[in-house]
């Protein structure tokens, strides 16, 4: 199977050494061809009057598509399913999962379709049309996505990618005049999501709990062939074990990235967990403004199950659910040994990111308490997380504490001075000069993040037909470490009214 997946090249002629024209693209359908257990082939329901809002140039390059091909009418029809690329076999994927800790057997792609895969120089990228209308798994839903949530997903994937965190992304964003009833009447929109895989923890749970064990083995083989080709000759039980270890490692890296940049996903159900550790299914997410470890971004999360500081534990819970879904193949002792690897992997990945944010190139035992003390200082002062680390990056160059003092309330200034004394002593043990260290820190501490209040301003403008703020914010979060001095206001802390905005799962 590995050979079939990696060598099923698309028959195209290249327009340049690295790009192809849309007219020459042909999709493959490796996942859709696995069989009826994996989904239901479904035709998208296009908009009658689609309007192209944005095409992502970076994803165009990722897919090897000629950027000169961006013609609004053509992209509008492709981006709403009115026209399918040759070879496309749209599939509503079937899966289940645990939602807020409760198993739900009635899940699947209720408003999205897997269109197929593009092969760009041996790399397969799946295209997934979100908001495409009803599917056999829509239950009582209308199968649509609204402009509000579609913009949020479009921006989130790009923001996390630019921050060095693996994530799904989007190729294009298409709006419409079609009304959709949510809390109020909104307009429908679609996007084409791009991912290396759309396989979720919930896919394995579905096949395990419905006892489709032959199909489960096919999915394990399929996933290993694509992402772990070195294990495909092993017995199926060993492939399952290696897949769990792989997923666990990649997931630990992803969550470490979230915690380091202050990102809260908001709805970490097992059906929202990618088997390859990519950030997936953006709903009521939020980047922290004031540092608040217990930050809850989902207004439906009354217990705080998915609060910011709970994310590592919840993800381990989800990995336990995945392990259970493989327990018919892998013994309990081996599963327990695999799961025991998560905490040290997460700790190592998170520590490496935080040392980089603090400008520490060497590793010392005292680094963890030094970092913890700084975070405690920020929490006590309700200080903006992103601005504080950015200010610390500049402090390492000029040794001026003014910017940091301005971020903290006066009663926290003595604690800040005491912490800086410890920090300076630690920096004296590092091999770099201050200016060199500052440059490195500025490459790990973003100036621009996707703050909820900025996303809301962009959404409100878009709902009035003005997409220029969206395009500007997209530009800034795509280069979050650059200074962009003409856009200082977009890097500022939100006003009080812009903090703790209520974000729902409603799409």
CORJO-V561900 format. One record per residue. N is the residue number from 1. OMEGA is omega in radians with two decimals (none if undefined). NEAR is the number of other C-alpha atoms within 10 Angstrom. Layout:
[[N,OMEGA,NEAR] [N,OMEGA,NEAR]]
This chain:
[[1,-3.12,12] [2,-3.12,17] [3,-3.12,10] [4,-3.11,11] [5,-2.98,19] [6,-3.09,16] [7,3.13,12] [8,-3.04,13] [9,3.06,18] [10,-3.13,18] [11,-3.11,11] [12,2.95,12] [13,-3.02,12] [14,3.07,14] [15,3.00,12] [16,3.14,10] [17,-2.99,8] [18,-3.06,13] [19,3.08,18] [20,3.07,20] [21,3.10,17] [22,-3.10,17] [23,-3.10,10] [24,3.14,15] [25,2.97,18] [26,-3.10,18] [27,2.96,22] [28,-2.99,23] [29,-3.07,19] [30,-3.12,15] [31,-3.12,22] [32,-3.11,22] [33,3.12,12] [34,3.11,14] [35,-3.00,12] [36,-3.14,12] [37,-2.95,15] [38,3.11,22] [39,-3.07,23] [40,3.12,20] [41,-2.96,18] [42,3.12,20] [43,3.10,19] [44,3.10,26] [45,-3.00,16] [46,3.01,19] [47,3.08,23] [48,-3.11,12] [49,-3.09,12] [50,-3.14,25] [51,3.10,20] [52,3.11,22] [53,-3.07,23] [54,2.97,23] [55,-3.05,23] [56,-3.09,18] [57,-3.14,15] [58,3.12,15] [59,3.01,18] [60,3.14,18] [61,3.12,14] [62,-3.11,15] [63,-3.14,22] [64,-3.12,21] [65,3.14,22] [66,-3.12,18] [67,3.10,18] [68,-3.13,7] [69,-3.07,14] [70,3.07,17] [71,-2.98,11] [72,-3.09,16] [73,-3.13,12] [74,-3.13,14] [75,3.12,24] [76,-3.14,27] [77,3.09,20] [78,-3.05,21] [79,3.07,29] [80,3.08,32] [81,3.11,27] [82,3.06,17] [83,3.13,14] [84,3.04,17] [85,-3.14,16] [86,3.13,14] [87,-3.08,15] [88,3.05,17] [89,-3.02,20] [90,-3.06,24] [91,2.94,26] [92,-3.07,28] [93,3.10,27] [94,3.06,23] [95,3.02,25] [96,3.10,24] [97,3.07,28] [98,3.11,20] [99,-3.04,14] [100,3.05,16] [101,-3.11,15] [102,-3.12,9] [103,3.13,16] [104,-3.11,15] [105,-3.00,16] [106,-3.10,13] [107,-3.14,20] [108,3.12,25] [109,-3.11,22] [110,3.14,24] [111,-3.08,24] [112,-3.11,30] [113,3.00,30] [114,-3.07,27] [115,-3.07,29] [116,-3.02,25] [117,3.02,26] [118,3.07,23] [119,3.10,22] [120,3.14,18] [121,3.08,13] [122,3.09,13] [123,3.12,16] [124,3.11,21] [125,-3.14,20] [126,3.06,24] [127,-3.03,26] [128,-3.08,25] [129,-3.09,28] [130,-3.09,26] [131,-2.95,28] [132,3.10,30] [133,-3.04,25] [134,3.05,23] [135,3.07,25] [136,-3.10,17] [137,-3.10,21] [138,-3.05,19] [139,-3.11,13] [140,-3.11,8] [141,3.14,12] [142,3.09,16] [143,-3.11,22] [144,2.95,25] [145,-3.13,25] [146,-3.12,23] [147,-3.10,24] [148,-3.07,21] [149,-3.14,22] [150,3.06,25] [151,-3.12,24] [152,3.12,20] [153,-3.14,23] [154,-3.12,24] [155,-3.03,23] [156,-3.12,29] [157,-3.13,24] [158,-3.14,25] [159,-3.12,25] [160,3.11,25] [161,-3.13,17] [162,3.10,19] [163,3.07,21] [164,-3.13,13] [165,-3.13,21] [166,-3.06,23] [167,2.87,22] [168,-3.13,25] [169,3.13,28] [170,-3.13,26] [171,-3.12,23] [172,-3.10,25] [173,-3.07,26] [174,3.10,26] [175,-3.12,28] [176,3.02,21] [177,-3.05,14] [178,3.14,16] [179,3.11,14] [180,3.14,18] [181,2.95,13] [182,3.02,12] [183,3.02,8] [184,3.04,8] [185,3.09,11] [186,3.08,18] [187,-3.10,19] [188,3.08,25] [189,3.07,32] [190,2.95,33] [191,3.01,32] [192,3.11,28] [193,-3.14,27] [194,-3.12,25] [195,3.03,22] [196,3.08,20] [197,3.02,22] [198,3.13,25] [199,-3.06,21] [200,2.97,21] [201,-3.08,27] [202,3.06,30] [203,-3.13,26] [204,3.08,28] [205,-3.14,26] [206,-3.10,25] [207,3.12,23] [208,-3.05,21] [209,3.07,13] [210,3.09,11] [211,2.99,12] [212,-2.92,13] [213,3.04,16] [214,3.08,11] [215,3.09,18] [216,3.12,23] [217,3.10,20] [218,3.13,14] [219,3.08,20] [220,3.13,22] [221,-3.14,23] [222,-3.09,20] [223,3.11,22] [224,3.14,21] [225,-3.11,21] [226,-2.98,20] [227,3.11,16] [228,-3.05,16] [229,-3.12,17] [230,-3.11,12] [231,-3.00,17] [232,3.11,20] [233,-3.11,11] [234,3.02,11] [235,-3.02,10] [236,3.13,17] [237,3.12,17] [238,3.05,15] [239,3.13,25] [240,3.12,25] [241,-3.13,21] [242,3.09,18] [243,3.10,22] [244,3.12,22] [245,3.12,19] [246,-3.12,19] [247,3.14,21] [248,-3.13,28] [249,-3.12,20] [250,3.11,20] [251,3.08,27] [252,3.11,26] [253,-3.14,23] [254,-3.10,23] [255,3.07,24] [256,3.09,25] [257,3.10,23] [258,-3.07,23] [259,-3.11,20] [260,-3.11,18] [261,3.12,23] [262,-3.12,23] [263,3.05,23] [264,-3.10,25] [265,3.02,25] [266,-3.10,27] [267,-3.04,25] [268,2.98,24] [269,-3.11,22] [270,3.09,27] [271,3.06,27] [272,-3.12,23] [273,3.11,26] [274,-3.13,25] [275,-3.12,26] [276,3.03,24] [277,3.02,22] [278,3.05,25] [279,-2.84,24] [280,3.02,22] [281,-3.10,22] [282,3.07,22] [283,-3.10,23] [284,-3.12,24] [285,3.03,22] [286,2.95,26] [287,3.14,23] [288,2.96,26] [289,2.99,24] [290,-3.10,22] [291,-3.08,22] [292,-3.06,22] [293,-3.12,16] [294,-3.09,13] [295,3.08,23] [296,-3.08,28] [297,-3.11,28] [298,-3.05,25] [299,3.06,15] [300,-3.08,15] [301,-3.01,15] [302,-3.12,10] [303,-3.08,9] [304,-3.14,17] [305,-3.06,20] [306,3.07,26] [307,-3.06,24] [308,-3.07,24] [309,3.08,18] [310,-3.01,16] [311,3.12,22] [312,-3.13,21] [313,3.13,13] [314,3.10,19] [315,3.06,21] [316,3.06,18] [317,3.13,16] [318,3.10,23] [319,3.02,23] [320,3.10,17] [321,3.08,21] [322,3.13,26] [323,3.11,28] [324,3.13,19] [325,3.08,21] [326,-3.00,26] [327,3.05,17] [328,-3.12,13] [329,-3.05,17] [330,-3.13,19] [331,-3.08,14] [332,3.14,14] [333,3.12,9] [334,3.10,13] [335,3.13,19] [336,3.12,12] [337,3.11,11] [338,-3.08,20] [339,3.12,19] [340,-3.14,12] [341,-3.00,14] [342,-3.06,21] [343,3.12,15] [344,3.09,11] [345,3.12,18] [346,-3.12,22] [347,-3.13,14] [348,-3.12,14] [349,3.14,19] [350,-3.14,21] [351,3.13,18] [352,3.12,19] [353,-3.11,20] [354,3.03,23] [355,3.11,20] [356,3.13,19] [357,3.13,24] [358,3.11,26] [359,-3.10,25] [360,-3.12,22] [361,3.10,16] [362,-3.09,13] [363,3.10,12] [364,-3.06,11] [365,-3.09,7] [366,-3.08,9] [367,-3.11,18] [368,3.10,13] [369,3.09,10] [370,3.11,18] [371,-3.13,18] [372,3.13,12] [373,3.12,15] [374,3.11,19] [375,3.09,18] [376,3.09,15] [377,3.12,19] [378,-3.13,22] [379,-3.13,16] [380,-3.12,15] [381,-3.06,19] [382,-3.01,16] [383,-3.12,22] [384,-3.04,20] [385,-3.06,23] [386,-3.12,23] [387,-3.12,22] [388,3.14,22] [389,3.08,22] [390,3.11,24] [391,3.10,21] [392,3.09,23] [393,3.11,26] [394,3.09,21] [395,-3.11,18] [396,3.10,22] [397,-2.99,16] [398,3.12,11] [399,3.08,12] [400,-3.12,13] [401,-3.04,17] [402,-3.09,10] [403,3.11,15] [404,3.13,20] [405,-3.11,17] [406,-3.12,13] [407,-3.07,20] [408,3.05,19] [409,-3.05,13] [410,-3.11,12] [411,3.13,10] [412,-3.08,15] [413,3.09,18] [414,3.11,11] [415,3.10,13] [416,-3.13,19] [417,-3.14,13] [418,3.13,10] [419,-3.13,16] [420,3.07,16] [421,3.09,11] [422,-3.12,11] [423,3.14,16] [424,3.08,12] [425,3.12,10] [426,-3.14,15] [427,-3.14,20] [428,3.14,11] [429,-3.10,12] [430,-3.05,15] [431,-3.00,12] [432,2.98,15] [433,-3.06,12] [434,-3.08,20] [435,3.11,15] [436,3.12,13] [437,3.14,22] [438,3.13,23] [439,3.11,15] [440,-3.14,19] [441,3.13,25] [442,3.09,22] [443,3.12,17] [444,3.14,25] [445,-3.02,27] [446,3.00,23] [447,-3.08,24] [448,3.00,25] [449,-3.09,29] [450,3.14,24] [451,-3.10,21] [452,-3.10,24] [453,3.06,19] [454,3.09,18] [455,-3.13,21] [456,3.09,17] [457,3.12,14] [458,-3.13,23] [459,-3.13,22] [460,3.08,16] [461,-3.13,15] [462,3.13,19] [463,3.06,15] [464,3.10,8] [465,-3.14,11] [466,-3.09,14] [467,3.13,16] [468,3.07,13] [469,3.09,17] [470,-3.11,21] [471,3.13,15] [472,3.13,14] [473,3.08,20] [474,3.13,22] [475,-3.08,14] [476,-3.12,22] [477,3.06,24] [478,3.09,21] [479,-2.93,18] [480,-3.10,23] [481,3.13,20] [482,-3.08,14] [483,-3.10,15] [484,-2.98,14] [485,-3.14,9] [486,-3.09,7] [487,-3.10,13] [488,-3.08,11] [489,-3.14,9] [490,3.10,19] [491,-3.04,21] [492,3.01,15] [493,-3.14,19] [494,2.96,17] [495,-3.13,8] [496,-3.14,8] [497,-3.12,8] [498,3.12,16] [499,3.08,15] [500,3.02,18] [501,-3.13,15] [502,-3.13,13] [503,-3.08,19] [504,3.06,16] [505,-3.04,14] [506,-3.12,12] [507,none,22]]
